[in-house]
């Protein structure tokens, strides 16, 4: 078996400029320190220490969770010195975020091994280099970043769909694909003649190029109100359930799938729409987002036809009938569980049942969306956080918030208001408005158990076996 030791980065690093620069400085120190050490090899995307279990340091700090190895046994010779030195250098750069642990002293890592192993796999898939907006302005003469983002995808004709966005190379999960300001935003006005007049006024304020771009967008509702038809076909809501939609020069070319590989999100601070990959996207694969509101295929297709004017024939809706029925049953179960979790009386009076529903929903989402449930996972973890903090359980709440934060970063990026909100709750769960409503599960934030294996930790987290 052997004894493991090492350190975890808690909370994990972001893609922001400060964390990125600090990590680069840390990696530079490590490279210089071991430049003449034959057991330390610099690979294209990471550094590997050829001792013990070959611990690694990636060049992209936001992917890093743990540096560790077994420090006992016949194959552990020399690795403990590497662990100690790298930990010391990391603490000098990142302070209290570096959590050293050693199983010989009954100390265990913060992250479970599934999370850690997933992070190791990501080392081999480097992110595309991000070019600052100032450089984009210099090179492309734009501050919208739309031309710059053409490096990530091409605009192509997609059979049966018209224009679409297709990846020009492999895109890592969590990568920001697009960041774009709308031509304009417009409310859904009634009667439609009023909406047409409102859009016509907004169009007059655009440049000739922007007007041409708008008019070139597809219209599934031709007739006496062409501007409204284009908006109805293409507009994306400016936030969940918003009655105001935005129309975009490039984002509006992204086609729908009920099993998408990307997620669109309105950033209310920057007044821009962002698109992030929610799973690994292969070069040549179409980039898709979801226009639907969930539910089984018949309700999804009805909504898509009424709201956007097209018949959905995505990979999910085109499944053979037996497979589609299985998917529909899962989608219906997702709706039922979500409704049960959101019942405030049940949260107060039957919190264990609500948390059990959250765990069940997590499993169904993973099965139905094949690991790309995106923002649905982030919302689920926030629900689990609220259940826990309502009953005074800061320990569980902090773990759920950390997982929710990680999911939000993938779907929306570090600059999303929702991401920053959950990050604050991760650091201070007692800051939530529901804290103190009940003391049924009261714990301190620091009482997250150590020394449990993955299964044991998950059982503790979801209060199973009680």
N, C-alpha and C positions, 0 to 999 in steps of 0.2 A: 504493500500500500504506500508507505512513505508519508513524510510530513511536507505539506505545502507551505510556502511563505511568499509574500510579495506585497504589492500595494494596488489599490483601486483608486480611480479618479472620481470623486463624489463632490458635487454633481459633475457629470461629464462635461467636457469642454464644448463650447459652441463653435459655429463657423464664423463668429464675429471677429473683427480685426484685432482686438486686444488678445483674445485667447489664441488666435492663429499666430500672432507675432511672438507671444510667450512660448508657444510650443516650438516654433521654429528656432528660437534661441536655445531652448532646452535640447533639441535634437542636434544643434550645432555643437554644443558643449560635449554631448555624448560622442559624436563623431570625432572630435578633436582628441578626446581623452583616450579613445580606443583605436586610433588610426593605425597603430603599429601592432595591434593585437590580432593574431591569426584566427582566433576563435570568434571574433566579432566581424560579421560580414554585412556590408551595405548592399542591399538588394534594390531594385528599381523603385519599390514603394514602401520599404520598411527596413529596419535594422534587425538582424537576428543574432542572438548570442548562442553559439554552438556548445552549450554546456547544459547539463540537466535536461529539462524538457524544451530546450531551445526557445526561451521567452523572446518576444518581439516588441518593437516600438514602431508604429506606423509614422509616415511622414505627415499624415493628415490627422491632427490631434482630436478632432471631433469624433473620430472612429474609435478612439482608445478607451478601454474600460479597465484593463488589468495587465500588470507585468508580474509574472510569478513563475515558480517552478517547484518541483519536489526538491527539497534540500537534504534528503537522507536517501541512502541506498547507493548501490554500486555505480550508478550513472550520474550521480549528483555532484561529482567532484568539481570544485571551483565555482559552481553556480551561485553559492551563497554570497560570495564576494561581489559578484555582479549585482545581485539583488540589493545588497546593502548600499553599494555605491550609487546605483541608478535611483534608488529611493531617496538617498540623501540629496542628489542633484535635483530631483523632482520637487522635494520639499522646499528647496531654496528658491524654486521658480513659481510654485503653486501653493505653498503654505498648507493650510488646514484641509485643502481639497484632496491632498494625498493621504489616504488612509492605509497605513501599514498594518499588516496582519501576519500572524504566524501560528499555525495550528499547534505547535509545541506549547504555546501559551494559552490554548483554548480560545484563539482569535481566528475568525473566519472572514472571508471577503464579503463585500457589500452586495455584489451582483451574483446571480446564479450562473451556473456554468453554461447553460444554454445561451444566455445573453452574451457571455464572454466568447463562446465559440463562434457565435454569429458575427461578433465584432472582428474576430480573427479572419473570417472569410472575406470581410469587406476590405481588408488590407490589399488584396490582389486587384481590386477594381478601383482605380484612382478616380477622383472627381475631375471634371474638366476645370482648368484654371479659370478663376473668376476675374474678369477685367473690370476695374473701377469705372464708374460712370464717367469720370473726367476723361479717361482714355477713350471711352466710347464716343464722347463728344468730339475729341480731337481727331479720331480716325474716321468716324462716320457722320459727324455733324449732327448728332441727335442726342437728346437726353431721355428718350423713351426706352432705349435699349432694344427696340424691336429689330433693327438691322443687326445688332450684335448677336441677338439670339438666333439669327438665321444660321449661325454656326452649329447650333444644336439640332436643327431640323431643316427639312426642306418642305416647301409647299408643292404638293403634287395632286394630280387627279386620282381619286380613289374610286374604284369600280362601284357603281351604285350609290355613291355619296356625293359626287362632285369634288370640290377641293378639300384637301385635308392636310394635316401636318404629319410628316413621316420622319422618324429619327434618322439622322445621318451617321450616327455611331452609337455604340452602347451607352446608355444613360443609367447611372447608379440610382438606386432607391434613395429618395430624399433630395435629389438634385433639383434645384430651381430651373425650370425649363424656360419660363417666360415671366416677365414683369412688365405690365403695360397699362397705360392710362386710357380711359375710354374716349371716343370721339365726344360723347356727351352721356349724361344719365337722363332718364325720362320716367315719370310715373305712369302707371297704367290707368289712363283716364277714360272716363265714359261721359258722353257718347264718343264713338271712335273719331268723329269729325273734330272734336276738341283735341284729341290726342294727335291727329294729323297736323292740325294747326300748330300745336306746341312743338312738334318735331321739326316742322318746316322752319320755324323761327330759329331753332338751334342749328339747323343745317346752314342757314345764311351766315352764321358766325364762323363757320369752318372755312379753311382754305380750299382752293379749287381741287388740290390733290386729295384732301380729306373727303371732300364731297364725292369725288369720283370713287374713292375707296369704299365709302358707305354705299353708294348706289350699285357697286359691283357685288355686294353681298347678296346671298340667295334670298329669295322671297317665296315662301310657301303659301302665301295668302294674297295672290294678285287680285286687283280690282280697283275700285275707286279711291282707295287709300293706300298707295304704294309705300309711303314712308312708314306708316304704321305696320304694314305687312313685313317689311324688312326688320323692324324692331322686334315684332312679335316672334319672328323666326329666329333671331340671333341674340337678343338681349339676355344677359345673365344677371340674376338678382344681386344687388349690392348688399350682401349679407344674407344669412338664413331667414327665410320668410319675409324678406323685404319686398315692399310694393314698388320699389324703384329699381330699374334695370339699367345696365351699362352696355354700350355697343362698342366693340373694339376692332381695330383694323386687322389684327392677326389672330387673337384668341377666338374670335367668332368663327374662324375657319376650323376649329377643333371639333371633330365629330363626336357623337354620343356612343357610349357602350354601357350596357347594364352591368358589365364587369370591366370597369375602366382600369387603365394603368397610370392615370394621372388624376390630380385633384385640383379644382379651381377654388380660390378663396379671395374674398374682397378684404383688402386691408383698409380699414376705416381711418387710419392715421395718415397714410400716404395717398389715399384715394386712388389706389391702383388694384388691379386684379393680378394674382399670382397663379402660376401653374407649377406644381411639383410632381415629380415621379413618385408614385406610391408603391411601385415595385420595379425591379430591374427591367429596363426596356431595351430590347435588342436593336441593333442597327437594321434599318429597313422596316421596322415595325411601326404601324400607325399609332400616333399618340391620341388617346381618347379620354374624355371625361364623362361624367354621368349627368344627364339632364333630369333624370327621373326622381321620384319621391319615395322609392322603395316599394315593397309589396310584391305580390305574385305577378306573373307575366301579363295576365289579362288586364289588370289595373294599370300596370306600367305602360303598356302599349296604348291603352285608351288615353291616358294622360299625355303621352308624347304626341299622339295624333291630334288631340284637341289643342294642346299648348303650342306645339312647334310644327305641326302639319306634316309629319312623316310617319311611316310604318317602320317600326324597329325590327331589323333583321340581324341584330348583333349576334356574337358567338353564343351568348347565353340563350337568347330568344329563339335561336335556330337549332337548339339541341333536339335530339330525338324525343318524342313525347314522353317515354318513361323517365328519361333523365330530367326533362323539363319539369315534370310533376314532382320529382324529388327536390329540385331547386325551389319550386313554388312553395312546397311545404316548409322548407327552411325559411324562406322569405316571410311567410305568414307567421312562423314561430318567432322570428326576429321582431315583427311588429307587436305581437302579443306580449313578449317579454319586455320590450321597451315601454309599453303602456303600463305594465304592472310595476316596473321599477320606478316610473315617474309618479306613482300615486303617493301624495304626501302623507296621508293617514297611515298607509302601510309602512312607509319609511319610519314613522314614529313608533308604531305599535308592533310591527313585525320586521325589524331590521335584518334579522338573520335570514329570513325568507327573501328579502330584497337583495341582500348580498349574494345569496345562492343563485338568484335569477341573473345577477350580473355575471357570475362565473359561468353559468349555462350559456348566456348570450355571447360571451367571449368565445366559447368553443364553437357555437353555431356560426358566428361571423367568420372565424378562421376557416371553417370548413366550406362555407358558401363562397367567400371571396378569395380563397386560395392564398391567404396571407397578405392580401392587399385591400383590407377593409378600410384602411386610411383613417379618415376623420371619425368614422363610426367607432373605432377602437378608442380614440382620444375621448370621445363623448362618454363612452362606457366607463373608462377609468375615472372621469370626473364624477359620474354618478356614484361610483363606488367610494370615491373620496367624500362626497357629500353625505352619504349614508354613515360613513365612519365618523366624520367630524361632528355630525349632528348629535352623536352619542358620546362625544368627548374622546374618541380614540385617535389621538394625534400620531401614534406610531404607525398604524395602518394607513391613515390618511396621508402621511408623508410619502409612503411607498407608492400608493395609488397616484399621488400627484406627480411623483418622479416619472412613473410610467406614462402618465398622461402627457407630461411635458415632452418626453421623448417622441411620442406619437405626433404631437402638434408640430414639433420641429420638422419631422419628415413631411407632413402634409402642407405646412404653411410657412415654415422658416422661423428663424429667431426673432424677426422684426414684427411678427404678427401680434396684435394686441392680445389675442387669446393665448398665445404661447407665453407672453410675458406675465399674463394673469396667473396661469397655472404654475409658472416658475416661482412667483412670489408665494403662492400657497404651498409649494414644495418646501420652501425655506421657512415659512411661518404658517403652518396649517391652522393655528388658532386664530389667524386673522380673518377667517371666513365668517360671514354673518351668522351662520347656523351654530357656530361653536358655543357650547354651554346650554343648548336647548335640552340636553339630556346628559346624564352622567353614567348611563348604563354600561358603557364599554370604556370608561375613563382610563387613559394611559398617557404617559409623557411621550414626547416625540422621540427621545433617545432610547426608548424601550423596544426597538426593533430587535428581535432575537438574533443572536450570533450562533454559529456552529451547526445550523440545520443544513441538511442536504437540500437539493432542489425541491424534491417532493415534500419534504417536511416544511420547508419555508412556504410553499404554496398552500399547504393545508392550514398553516397558521394564518396566512394572509386572508384566506377566504373563510376562516372560522369553521373549517370542516372537522367533523369528528367530535363536536361539542355536544 
